[in-house]
Amino acid sequence: MDFIKKNSLFLILGIGVIGVLLATYYEGNATMRWGQKYDTYLQSFKDAVENAVPTHVGVWQADLNEDQIGIDNELIRRVAGAEGSLARHFRGSYDTPDVHINITCGFSRSVGAHTPDVCFTGSGSEQKTEVETFEIFYPVTIPNPKNPQESIQEERSAKFKTAIFSDPSGHYEQRVFWGWKGMGTDWIAPKFPRLKWNSSEPICKMYVSIIEGSKTLEGQADTLKIAEEFLKNFLPELDLVLTGEYVLPEGLKTLALAREEEKKMSTVNSASLEEESSISKNSAKSETEEISPPAPKEALQADENDLLDIPENEKSAGEKGDELLNVPEKAKEDVPNKNETADEFDLDL
């Protein structure tokens, strides 16, 4: 005890230094300040998500006209942490409901933060059921590590969270499945995704949604069975491109660059149109001011005086009537008195 009392200051300083070192170590690993860099892996995820996701899955066919590649709104993109994203509508057959997917890739500190049970309810949807775990197993054909020229089948599992949400307008309900995939991992649905991976490690998040109450030949569709059938056909192909090692082929690379260039040009053109519109408005305003300068005060006073000199032919009927009533005095004397006229008339009788 005497030793602690005598050296308490040094002990406190030592504990402080150890705490700072531990915090520095954690922050360095979390932000990848040193060690492995993930930029190339993130670019691989982005290229795969936006260019290599399957378009034909079992009986489902993607409606490419409805594809939404990337997020145009910069604020939403930053909040979601979406370095790459794809929203796709798969149309089913007459006996199979449609399926919508949304895949987002980015750093785990952002992509791992947003889940439907938080975001959907925050935007006006109502959560109708408790969140459950949904698990499926499926085979994936991969190159044989011992002999790359041969292929082998690997059994994999995928875990998703799922719940039913109502549309904000209340017109329909949809069952949503969500999960994450990192480099070299299966699809999983941890309770705290951001603690599963380093904050600067790239991961992918996927939503799969199916409208509840869809009709089939057998009656109302079971969305859990529909999701299982869709994912067992979809994931084996999707996993082959979401490896962190996918390289965009030259042809697709050209298309992707053209799409990025088109977005940039669209932004530039919009800004130019706004600037031209502003310049045109200012020019029109200046020209109007030059053509129609304000009249001097003396001129306005003169105009008011001129208005008072009304021509004879423009006088109102009331004024003319007043003039008619102004009978000259001489004319008044010549007019006979009514009583006198009546007396004269009686006398004549």
PABAVO-852395 format. One line per 4 residues: number of its first residue (from 1); their letters; for each residue x, y, z of N, C-alpha, C. Coordinates in steps of 0.05 Angstrom, whole numbers. Example, Ala and Ser with C-alpha at 12.3 -4.5 7.8 and 13.67 -1.06 7.14 Angstrom:
<numis>
1 = as = 264/-114/156/246/-90/156/264/-66/156 ~ 257/-45/142/273/-21/143/258/1/157 .
</numis>
This chain:
<numis>
1 = mdfi = 17/-24/0/0/0/0/17/25/0 ~ 40/24/15/57/47/16/69/53/-12 ~ 75/31/-26/86/34/-53/67/48/-72 ~ 41/40/-70/20/52/-86/16/81/-80 .
5 = kkns = 17/88/-54/14/115/-46/37/133/-55 ~ 61/122/-54/85/137/-62/86/141/-92 ~ 76/121/-106/78/122/-136/51/125/-150 ~ 32/136/-136/5/138/-147/5/155/-172 .
9 = lfli = 20/177/-173/21/194/-196/31/179/-221 ~ 53/163/-217/64/149/-239/45/127/-249 ~ 31/115/-230/11/94/-237/-12/106/-254 ~ -21/130/-246/-43/143/-261/-33/150/-289 .
13 = lgig = -8/161/-291/3/168/-317/6/143/-334 ~ 15/121/-322/19/96/-337/-8/85/-348 ~ -28/86/-331/-55/76/-340/-65/94/-363 ~ -60/120/-361/-69/139/-382/-55/133/-408 .
17 = vigv = -28/128/-407/-13/122/-431/-23/96/-444 ~ -27/76/-427/-37/50/-438/-65/54/-451 ~ -82/70/-439/-108/75/-451/-106/89/-478 ~ -88/109/-480/-84/123/-505/-74/104/-527 .
21 = llat = -55/86/-519/-44/67/-539/-65/48/-548 ~ -82/38/-530/-103/19/-538/-123/33/-556 ~ -131/58/-550/-150/73/-566/-138/78/-594 ~ -112/84/-595/-99/89/-621/-98/63/-637 .
25 = yyeg = -92/41/-624/-92/15/-638/-119/8/-650 ~ -140/12/-634/-167/6/-643/-175/25/-666 ~ -169/51/-663/-177/70/-684/-161/64/-710 ~ -136/56/-708/-120/50/-731/-130/26/-746 .
29 = natm = -138/6/-731/-149/-18/-744/-177/-13/-755 ~ -193/2/-741/-220/7/-750/-221/24/-776 ~ -203/43/-778/-202/60/-802/-182/51/-822 ~ -169/28/-817/-149/17/-835/-126/38/-841 .
33 = rwgq = -118/52/-820/-96/71/-823/-70/56/-829 ~ -68/33/-819/-45/16/-826/-56/-12/-831 ~ -40/-28/-843/-49/-55/-849/-62/-57/-877 ~ -79/-76/-882/-90/-81/-908/-109/-59/-916 .
37 = kydt = -107/-51/-941/-125/-32/-952/-147/-46/-968 ~ -171/-35/-967/-194/-48/-979/-206/-34/-1004 ~ -191/-14/-1014/-202/1/-1037/-207/-16/-1061 ~ -188/-34/-1067/-192/-51/-1091/-215/-70/-1087 .
41 = ylqs = -219/-80/-1063/-242/-98/-1057/-268/-84/-1060 ~ -269/-59/-1050/-294/-43/-1052/-300/-38/-1081 ~ -280/-31/-1097/-285/-27/-1125/-295/-52/-1139 ~ -285/-75/-1131/-294/-100/-1142/-323/-105/-1135 .
45 = fkda = -331/-100/-1110/-359/-103/-1102/-377/-84/-1118 ~ -368/-59/-1121/-384/-39/-1136/-388/-48/-1165 ~ -366/-57/-1178/-368/-66/-1206/-387/-90/-1209 ~ -385/-108/-1190/-402/-132/-1191/-431/-126/-1187 .
49 = vena = -436/-109/-1167/-464/-102/-1160/-478/-87/-1183 ~ -463/-69/-1195/-476/-52/-1216/-475/-64/-1244 ~ -459/-85/-1248/-456/-95/-1275/-459/-126/-1278 ~ -457/-141/-1257/-455/-170/-1260/-476/-186/-1245 .
53 = vpth = -496/-173/-1233/-517/-188/-1219/-534/-203/-1240 ~ -541/-228/-1234/-557/-244/-1254/-583/-230/-1261 ~ -591/-234/-1286/-616/-222/-1296/-638/-243/-1300 ~ -630/-269/-1299/-650/-291/-1302/-646/-310/-1279 .
57 = vgvw = -667/-314/-1263/-665/-330/-1239/-689/-349/-1239 ~ -685/-375/-1246/-707/-394/-1246/-728/-385/-1265 ~ -753/-381/-1255/-775/-372/-1271/-777/-341/-1272 ~ -759/-328/-1258/-760/-298/-1256/-742/-286/-1277 .
61 = qadl = -751/-265/-1289/-736/-250/-1309/-735/-221/-1300 ~ -710/-209/-1300/-707/-181/-1292/-719/-162/-1313 ~ -733/-142/-1303/-742/-120/-1320/-721/-99/-1320 ~ -703/-100/-1340/-680/-82/-1340/-688/-53/-1344 .
65 = nedq = -711/-48/-1355/-720/-20/-1358/-726/-7/-1331 ~ -730/-23/-1311/-736/-11/-1284/-711/-11/-1266 ~ -688/-20/-1277/-664/-20/-1260/-657/8/-1250 ~ -649/9/-1225/-639/34/-1214/-610/29/-1205 .
69 = igid = -591/38/-1220/-563/33/-1215/-551/58/-1202 ~ -541/55/-1178/-530/78/-1163/-552/95/-1152 ~ -544/115/-1136/-563/133/-1123/-556/161/-1132 ~ -574/174/-1147/-568/201/-1158/-567/222/-1137 .
73 = neli = -584/220/-1116/-584/240/-1095/-559/237/-1078 ~ -542/256/-1079/-516/255/-1065/-520/253/-1034 ~ -539/267/-1023/-543/267/-994/-552/239/-985 ~ -571/227/-1000/-581/200/-993/-558/180/-996 .
77 = rrva = -542/183/-1017/-520/164/-1021/-500/165/-999 ~ -494/189/-989/-475/191/-967/-486/180/-941 ~ -511/186/-936/-523/175/-911/-524/145/-911 ~ -531/133/-934/-532/104/-937/-504/92/-939 .
81 = gaeg = -484/108/-945/-457/98/-948/-455/79/-972 ~ -471/85/-993/-473/67/-1016/-452/75/-1037 ~ -430/60/-1038/-410/65/-1059/-420/53/-1085 ~ -436/32/-1083/-448/20/-1107/-475/8/-1099 .
85 = slar = -495/9/-1117/-521/-2/-1110/-537/-10/-1135 ~ -556/-28/-1131/-573/-37/-1152/-600/-44/-1141 ~ -621/-32/-1153/-649/-40/-1147/-660/-53/-1172 ~ -670/-78/-1169/-679/-93/-1193/-706/-107/-1187 .
89 = hfrg = -723/-106/-1208/-749/-119/-1206/-749/-144/-1223 ~ -753/-167/-1210/-755/-193/-1224/-784/-200/-1227 ~ -792/-203/-1252/-820/-210/-1257/-823/-240/-1258 ~ -843/-250/-1243/-848/-279/-1242/-867/-288/-1264 .
93 = sydt = -874/-313/-1263/-893/-324/-1283/-922/-319/-1273 ~ -941/-328/-1288/-969/-324/-1280/-976/-337/-1253 ~ -959/-356/-1245/-964/-370/-1220/-943/-364/-1199 ~ -926/-344/-1204/-904/-338/-1185/-903/-307/-1181 .
97 = pdvh = -904/-298/-1156/-903/-269/-1150/-877/-257/-1159 ~ -878/-231/-1164/-853/-216/-1170/-836/-213/-1145 ~ -810/-209/-1150/-791/-206/-1129/-774/-181/-1134 ~ -771/-164/-1114/-754/-140/-1116/-729/-144/-1099 .
101 = init = -706/-137/-1110/-681/-138/-1094/-668/-110/-1094 ~ -653/-106/-1073/-637/-81/-1071/-610/-89/-1058 ~ -589/-85/-1073/-562/-92/-1063/-546/-67/-1060 ~ -533/-63/-1038/-516/-40/-1032/-489/-49/-1022 .
105 = cgfs = -468/-37/-1032/-441/-43/-1022/-428/-17/-1013 ~ -411/-20/-992/-397/3/-981/-382/-7/-956 ~ -373/12/-940/-358/6/-916/-378/-2/-894 ~ -370/-21/-877/-388/-32/-858/-399/-12/-838 .
109 = rsvg = -383/9/-833/-392/29/-813/-418/43/-822 ~ -423/44/-849/-447/56/-859/-468/36/-868 ~ -459/16/-884/-477/-3/-895/-489/-21/-874 ~ -474/-25/-852/-485/-42/-830/-503/-28/-812 .
113 = ahtp = -508/-2/-816/-524/14/-797/-553/15/-802 ~ -561/11/-827/-590/16/-835/-603/-11/-840 ~ -625/-16/-826/-641/-41/-829/-670/-33/-832 ~ -686/-50/-845/-714/-43/-850/-730/-38/-825 .
117 = dvcf = -724/-53/-803/-740/-49/-779/-735/-21/-767 ~ -715/-7/-776/-710/20/-767/-717/40/-789 ~ -707/35/-813/-711/54/-835/-740/54/-845 ~ -752/30/-849/-779/29/-859/-799/42/-840 .
121 = tgsg = -796/36/-815/-815/47/-795/-810/77/-793 ~ -785/86/-797/-779/114/-795/-791/130/-818 ~ -796/116/-841/-807/130/-865/-837/127/-867 ~ -850/116/-847/-879/115/-847/-891/87/-849 .
125 = seqk = -875/66/-855/-885/39/-856/-890/28/-828 ~ -907/9/-826/-914/-4/-801/-904/-33/-800 ~ -889/-40/-780/-879/-67/-778/-902/-85/-767 ~ -910/-105/-783/-933/-122/-775/-925/-147/-760 .
129 = teve = -901/-156/-763/-893/-181/-749/-866/-177/-735 ~ -860/-195/-717/-834/-194/-704/-812/-202/-724 ~ -787/-193/-719/-765/-200/-736/-757/-229/-730 ~ -755/-245/-751/-747/-273/-749/-722/-279/-764 .
133 = tfei = -710/-302/-759/-686/-310/-774/-695/-331/-795 ~ -685/-326/-819/-692/-343/-842/-666/-355/-853 ~ -664/-381/-854/-640/-395/-863/-645/-414/-885 ~ -628/-415/-906/-630/-434/-927/-602/-446/-933 .
137 = fypv = -601/-468/-947/-576/-481/-955/-577/-485/-985 ~ -554/-481/-998/-553/-483/-1027/-525/-491/-1036 ~ -523/-504/-1058/-496/-511/-1069/-485/-490/-1088 ~ -459/-486/-1087/-445/-468/-1105/-423/-482/-1119 .
141 = tipn = -422/-479/-1145/-401/-492/-1161/-377/-473/-1163 ~ -354/-483/-1152/-330/-467/-1152/-307/-483/-1163 ~ -285/-469/-1171/-261/-483/-1181/-248/-500/-1158 ~ -238/-523/-1165/-225/-541/-1146/-199/-529/-1137 .
145 = pknp = -194/-523/-1111/-169/-511/-1103/-145/-527/-1111 ~ -148/-553/-1112/-125/-571/-1118/-120/-572/-1148 ~ -142/-569/-1164/-140/-569/-1193/-160/-549/-1204 ~ -151/-524/-1209/-169/-503/-1218/-184/-509/-1244 .
149 = qesi = -174/-528/-1259/-188/-535/-1284/-213/-552/-1279 ~ -216/-562/-1255/-239/-578/-1247/-257/-561/-1229 ~ -282/-569/-1228/-302/-555/-1211/-313/-574/-1190 ~ -319/-563/-1167/-331/-579/-1145/-354/-563/-1135 .
153 = qeer = -372/-577/-1120/-395/-564/-1108/-390/-560/-1078 ~ -396/-536/-1069/-392/-529/-1041/-419/-522/-1029 ~ -425/-534/-1007/-451/-529/-993/-448/-504/-976 ~ -466/-485/-980/-465/-460/-965/-492/-455/-951 .
157 = sakf = -491/-438/-932/-516/-429/-918/-518/-399/-920 ~ -543/-390/-917/-548/-361/-917/-569/-356/-896 ~ -563/-336/-879/-582/-328/-859/-591/-299/-864 ~ -617/-295/-862/-628/-269/-866/-647/-263/-842 .
161 = ktai = -652/-238/-837/-673/-229/-820/-698/-224/-837 ~ -721/-228/-826/-746/-223/-842/-768/-213/-824 ~ -785/-197/-836/-809/-187/-823/-828/-176/-844 ~ -853/-172/-837/-873/-161/-855/-878/-132/-848 .
165 = fsdp = -878/-115/-869/-883/-86/-866/-906/-78/-884 ~ -921/-58/-874/-943/-47/-890/-932/-23/-905 ~ -944/-17/-928/-937/7/-944/-947/31/-928 ~ -932/54/-929/-940/78/-914/-969/86/-920 .
169 = sghy = -979/80/-945/-1007/87/-951/-1026/66/-942 ~ -1016/42/-933/-1033/21/-924/-1046/5/-946 ~ -1037/8/-971/-1049/-6/-993/-1040/-35/-996 ~ -1017/-41/-986/-1007/-69/-988/-987/-75/-966 .
173 = eqrv = -980/-100/-963/-960/-109/-944/-938/-125/-959 ~ -914/-123/-950/-892/-138/-962/-875/-151/-941 ~ -865/-175/-948/-846/-189/-931/-818/-182/-941 ~ -801/-173/-923/-774/-164/-930/-754/-182/-916 .
177 = fwgw = -733/-190/-931/-711/-205/-921/-686/-188/-923 ~ -668/-188/-903/-643/-172/-905/-620/-187/-892 ~ -596/-183/-904/-572/-196/-894/-548/-183/-906 ~ -524/-191/-897/-499/-179/-905/-479/-201/-914 .
181 = kgmg = -460/-193/-931/-439/-211/-939/-413/-196/-941 ~ -392/-207/-929/-366/-195/-931/-348/-212/-948 ~ -323/-205/-949/-304/-220/-966/-299/-247/-953 ~ -305/-268/-968/-300/-295/-957/-320/-305/-937 .
185 = tdwi = -342/-292/-934/-362/-300/-914/-388/-307/-928 ~ -405/-323/-915/-432/-329/-925/-450/-305/-920 ~ -474/-306/-929/-494/-286/-923/-503/-290/-894 ~ -500/-270/-877/-506/-272/-849/-523/-248/-840 .
189 = apkf = -536/-251/-817/-553/-229/-807/-547/-225/-777 ~ -523/-215/-771/-516/-211/-742/-533/-188/-730 ~ -535/-189/-704/-551/-169/-690/-538/-142/-692 ~ -511/-141/-691/-496/-116/-693/-476/-119/-716 .
193 = prlk = -484/-114/-740/-467/-118/-763/-441/-102/-762 ~ -442/-78/-751/-418/-61/-751/-396/-72/-732 ~ -404/-89/-714/-384/-101/-696/-373/-127/-708 ~ -386/-137/-729/-377/-162/-742/-352/-156/-759 .
197 = wnss = -351/-133/-772/-329/-126/-790/-316/-100/-780 ~ -291/-96/-790/-278/-70/-785/-294/-48/-798 ~ -294/-24/-787/-311/-3/-797/-304/5/-826 ~ -279/0/-834/-271/7/-862/-269/-18/-880 .
201 = epic = -281/-40/-871/-281/-63/-888/-306/-63/-906 ~ -302/-68/-932/-325/-68/-951/-343/-92/-947 ~ -369/-88/-947/-389/-109/-946/-412/-103/-965 ~ -429/-123/-969/-453/-119/-985/-477/-125/-968 .
205 = kmyv = -498/-110/-972/-524/-114/-959/-545/-118/-980 ~ -563/-137/-975/-584/-143/-994/-611/-143/-981 ~ -631/-130/-994/-659/-133/-987/-673/-149/-1009 ~ -690/-167/-1000/-708/-181/-1019/-736/-178/-1009 .
209 = siie = -754/-168/-1026/-781/-163/-1017/-801/-175/-1036 ~ -823/-186/-1024/-845/-199/-1039/-871/-189/-1027 ~ -889/-182/-1045/-915/-172/-1036/-931/-195/-1023 ~ -942/-189/-1000/-959/-208/-986/-987/-210/-999 .
213 = gskt = -999/-233/-999/-1026/-236/-1010/-1027/-241/-1039 ~ -1003/-246/-1052/-1003/-251/-1081/-1017/-278/-1086 ~ -1032/-279/-1108/-1048/-303/-1115/-1032/-322/-1133 ~ -1036/-348/-1128/-1025/-368/-1146/-1048/-388/-1152 .
217 = legq = -1041/-408/-1168/-1061/-428/-1175/-1071/-444/-1150 ~ -1053/-445/-1130/-1060/-460/-1106/-1072/-442/-1084 ~ -1075/-417/-1091/-1086/-398/-1071/-1067/-376/-1065 ~ -1066/-368/-1040/-1048/-346/-1032/-1020/-356/-1030 .
221 = adtl = -1001/-340/-1041/-973/-348/-1042/-961/-348/-1014 ~ -944/-367/-1009/-929/-368/-984/-902/-354/-989 ~ -899/-330/-979/-875/-314/-986/-849/-327/-975 ~ -851/-342/-954/-826/-356/-944/-817/-377/-964 .
225 = kiae = -836/-392/-976/-829/-412/-996/-819/-399/-1022 ~ -833/-378/-1029/-825/-363/-1054/-796/-353/-1050 ~ -790/-341/-1027/-763/-330/-1022/-742/-352/-1023 ~ -749/-375/-1011/-730/-398/-1011/-724/-407/-1039 .
229 = eflk = -744/-410/-1056/-740/-418/-1083/-724/-398/-1099 ~ -730/-372/-1095/-716/-351/-1110/-686/-350/-1101 ~ -681/-350/-1075/-654/-348/-1065/-637/-372/-1072 ~ -648/-396/-1072/-633/-419/-1079/-624/-419/-1108 .
233 = nflp = -638/-405/-1125/-630/-401/-1153/-612/-376/-1156 ~ -616/-356/-1140/-602/-331/-1143/-575/-330/-1130 ~ -572/-340/-1106/-547/-337/-1091/-524/-352/-1103 ~ -527/-376/-1114/-504/-390/-1126/-490/-373/-1147 .
237 = eldl = -505/-359/-1163/-494/-342/-1184/-483/-316/-1173 ~ -498/-304/-1153/-489/-279/-1142/-463/-282/-1126 ~ -460/-304/-1112/-436/-309/-1096/-411/-309/-1113 ~ -413/-319/-1137/-390/-321/-1155/-378/-294/-1163 .
241 = vltg = -394/-273/-1162/-384/-246/-1169/-379/-229/-1145 ~ -391/-235/-1122/-386/-220/-1097/-364/-233/-1081 ~ -341/-234/-1093/-318/-246/-1079/-297/-226/-1070 ~ -299/-202/-1080/-278/-182/-1075/-256/-184/-1095 .
245 = eyvl = -258/-203/-1114/-238/-207/-1134/-249/-204/-1162 ~ -274/-196/-1164/-286/-193/-1191/-274/-170/-1206 ~ -267/-175/-1231/-255/-155/-1249/-275/-150/-1272 ~ -282/-125/-1275/-301/-118/-1296/-289/-123/-1324 .
249 = pegl = -302/-140/-1341/-292/-144/-1368/-290/-118/-1383 ~ -274/-117/-1404/-269/-92/-1419/-294/-81/-1430 ~ -311/-98/-1442/-336/-88/-1453/-354/-75/-1433 ~ -358/-89/-1410/-375/-78/-1389/-362/-54/-1376 .
253 = ktla = -336/-53/-1375/-322/-30/-1364/-327/-5/-1381 ~ -328/-9/-1407/-334/13/-1425/-362/23/-1420 ~ -381/5/-1417/-409/13/-1411/-411/28/-1384 ~ -397/17/-1364/-398/30/-1338/-386/58/-1339 .
257 = lare = -364/61/-1353/-351/87/-1355/-369/107/-1371 ~ -382/96/-1391/-401/113/-1407/-424/122/-1390 ~ -434/104/-1372/-456/111/-1355/-448/132/-1335 ~ -423/130/-1324/-413/150/-1305/-410/177/-1319 .
261 = eekk = -399/176/-1344/-395/200/-1359/-422/214/-1365 ~ -442/197/-1371/-469/208/-1377/-480/222/-1353 ~ -476/210/-1329/-486/222/-1304/-472/249/-1300 ~ -446/250/-1304/-431/275/-1300/-441/296/-1320 .
265 = mstv = -444/288/-1345/-453/307/-1365/-481/318/-1359 ~ -498/300/-1348/-525/308/-1341/-525/329/-1319 ~ -507/324/-1299/-504/344/-1277/-494/370/-1288 ~ -474/369/-1305/-462/394/-1316/-483/409/-1333 .
269 = nsas = -498/394/-1350/-518/407/-1366/-540/420/-1350 ~ -548/406/-1328/-569/418/-1310/-559/444/-1298 ~ -533/444/-1289/-522/468/-1278/-520/491/-1298 ~ -513/483/-1323/-510/503/-1345/-537/515/-1351 .
273 = leee = -558/498/-1353/-585/508/-1359/-595/527/-1337 ~ -589/520/-1312/-598/538/-1290/-583/565/-1292 ~ -557/564/-1299/-541/588/-1301/-552/605/-1324 ~ -557/592/-1348/-567/607/-1371/-594/619/-1365 .
277 = ssis = -611/604/-1351/-638/615/-1344/-635/639/-1326 ~ -617/638/-1307/-613/660/-1289/-602/685/-1304 ~ -583/680/-1323/-572/702/-1339/-594/714/-1356 ~ -611/697/-1369/-632/707/-1386/-652/725/-1370 .
281 = knsa = -659/715/-1346/-677/731/-1330/-666/758/-1323 ~ -640/758/-1315/-627/783/-1308/-625/802/-1332 ~ -619/791/-1356/-617/807/-1380/-644/819/-1387 ~ -665/802/-1386/-691/812/-1392/-699/835/-1373 .
285 = kset = -692/831/-1348/-699/852/-1328/-684/878/-1334 ~ -659/876/-1342/-643/899/-1349/-654/913/-1373 ~ -660/898/-1394/-671/909/-1419/-698/924/-1413 ~ -714/912/-1396/-740/925/-1389/-735/951/-1375 .
289 = eeis = -716/952/-1358/-710/976/-1343/-700/998/-1362 ~ -683/989/-1383/-672/1009/-1401/-694/1020/-1420 ~ -712/1002/-1429/-733/1010/-1448/-754/1028/-1434 ~ -761/1021/-1410/-782/1036/-1396/-771/1048/-1370 .
293 = ppap = -756/1071/-1373/-745/1084/-1349/-768/1098/-1334 ~ -765/1102/-1309/-786/1115/-1293/-790/1144/-1302 ~ -815/1154/-1304/-820/1181/-1313/-814/1201/-1291 ~ -803/1225/-1299/-797/1246/-1279/-823/1255/-1265 .
297 = keal = -819/1266/-1241/-842/1274/-1225/-857/1297/-1239 ~ -842/1316/-1253/-855/1338/-1266/-872/1329/-1289 ~ -862/1307/-1303/-878/1297/-1325/-904/1284/-1315 ~ -902/1270/-1293/-926/1258/-1282/-946/1279/-1274 .
301 = qade = -936/1302/-1262/-954/1323/-1254/-968/1336/-1279 ~ -952/1338/-1301/-963/1349/-1325/-985/1331/-1337 ~ -980/1305/-1335/-1000/1286/-1345/-1026/1288/-1329 ~ -1023/1292/-1303/-1047/1295/-1287/-1063/1320/-1295 .
305 = ndll = -1048/1342/-1300/-1062/1367/-1308/-1076/1363/-1335 ~ -1062/1349/-1354/-1075/1345/-1380/-1101/1329/-1378 ~ -1101/1311/-1358/-1125/1294/-1355/-1149/1311/-1347 ~ -1143/1334/-1334/-1165/1351/-1325/-1178/1366/-1348 .
309 = dipe = -1163/1371/-1370/-1174/1385/-1394/-1189/1366/-1411 ~ -1214/1360/-1405/-1229/1340/-1420/-1241/1354/-1444 ~ -1238/1343/-1468/-1250/1355/-1493/-1280/1356/-1490 ~ -1291/1375/-1507/-1320/1380/-1506/-1336/1355/-1513 .
313 = neks = -1326/1341/-1533/-1342/1317/-1543/-1339/1293/-1525 ~ -1321/1294/-1504/-1317/1271/-1486/-1329/1277/-1459 ~ -1344/1299/-1456/-1356/1304/-1430/-1378/1285/-1424 ~ -1383/1279/-1399/-1403/1260/-1392/-1431/1271/-1395 .
317 = agek = -1450/1253/-1396/-1478/1262/-1400/-1487/1280/-1377 ~ -1477/1275/-1353/-1485/1291/-1330/-1476/1320/-1333 ~ -1451/1323/-1343/-1441/1350/-1347/-1457/1365/-1368 ~ -1463/1350/-1391/-1479/1362/-1412/-1506/1370/-1401 .
321 = gdel = -1518/1354/-1385/-1545/1360/-1373/-1544/1385/-1356 ~ -1521/1387/-1341/-1518/1411/-1325/-1517/1436/-1342 ~ -1503/1434/-1365/-1500/1457/-1383/-1528/1465/-1394 ~ -1544/1444/-1400/-1570/1449/-1412/-1588/1464/-1392 .
325 = lnvp = -1584/1458/-1366/-1600/1471/-1346/-1592/1500/-1341 ~ -1569/1507/-1350/-1560/1535/-1346/-1573/1553/-1369 ~ -1598/1559/-1366/-1613/1575/-1386/-1606/1604/-1383 ~ -1601/1618/-1404/-1595/1647/-1402/-1618/1663/-1390 .
329 = ekak = -1612/1685/-1377/-1632/1701/-1363/-1653/1712/-1382 ~ -1643/1721/-1405/-1662/1732/-1425/-1682/1712/-1434 ~ -1672/1687/-1438/-1691/1665/-1446/-1711/1660/-1425 ~ -1703/1663/-1399/-1721/1658/-1377/-1744/1678/-1377 .
333 = edvp = -1738/1704/-1384/-1758/1725/-1384/-1779/1721/-1406 ~ -1769/1709/-1428/-1787/1704/-1451/-1806/1681/-1447 ~ -1800/1665/-1427/-1818/1642/-1422/-1842/1651/-1407 ~ -1866/1647/-1416/-1891/1656/-1403/-1896/1642/-1377 .
337 = nkne = -1908/1657/-1357/-1915/1645/-1332/-1939/1627/-1335 ~ -1938/1603/-1322/-1959/1583/-1325/-1986/1594/-1317 ~ -1987/1609/-1295/-2013/1619/-1285/-2024/1641/-1303 ~ -2004/1657/-1312/-2013/1678/-1330/-2025/1667/-1356 .
341 = tade = -2013/1647/-1365/-2023/1634/-1390/-2050/1622/-1386 ~ -2053/1610/-1362/-2080/1598/-1356/-2101/1620/-1354 ~ -2094/1644/-1342/-2114/1666/-1340/-2122/1676/-1367 ~ -2101/1680/-1384/-2107/1689/-1411/-2125/1669/-1426 .
345 = fdld = -2122/1645/-1421/-2138/1624/-1434/-2167/1626/-1425 ~ -2170/1631/-1399/-2197/1633/-1388/-2212/1657/-1399 ~ -2196/1679/-1401/-2209/1703/-1411/-2218/1700/-1440 ~ -2203/1686/-1455/-2211/1682/-1483/-2237/1666/-1485 .
349 = l = -2240/1648/-1465/-2264/1632/-1465/-2288/1649/-1460 .
</numis>
